[in-house]
């Protein structure tokens, strides 16, 4: 899989696909539409729409060799369709066919802006559906729209990955402002850059501001625990500011925060005052 795909949570792709799914469902007369992403060994559903029957959930994953997606991607037409998956030669013996119990199916290859295979855009229905050339063309057009959105997500992911906003205040004192979502790749960069900065600049006090933090899939970022522990070992005093109420109220977050060896204050100015640094007016 392309490295750039791992840097992005594809939030824009999910948001845009949700809006397109209703249009696709109405245009093609199908119950379900979904987008998959190809991983190293499996295809995973990133976003899905189920109109009347709940068929495909988000997060649903199938080993690559047992998916319809493999047939789509390997097709010369970059598309695969059938009015009945249960009787179609290429799909009737797949485990996923028996599991889903659907008939009508149409899927097209979804590529990124650079032409690399990202995954698939598919529709399916409990009833038999005869898809026309116009239907296939329509779904491919929708896939082209999503390819530009994938590029947007990748670009935003690259910018986010490179962004570790450390603000020097004076000798030995700096502020780290954690903003937006923090995924695995960005966590690693935050850890490396912050610890190196503390060592290189002789930092004795770090203020970590969380006022602009967003939780990725409601998961508390482990990087906070690791970062605070790393700074503590280096003899750096850590203070955290800007904890928003919605964050503290998330299940498990208070427990995570209480385990950190740090002091919590309301805002950056309060933290600076505690350290003994006064803002001149």
Order of alpha helices (4+ residues) and beta strands (2+ residues): alpha-alpha-beta-beta-beta-alpha-beta-alpha-beta-beta-alpha-beta-beta-alpha-beta-alpha-beta-alpha-alpha-beta-alpha
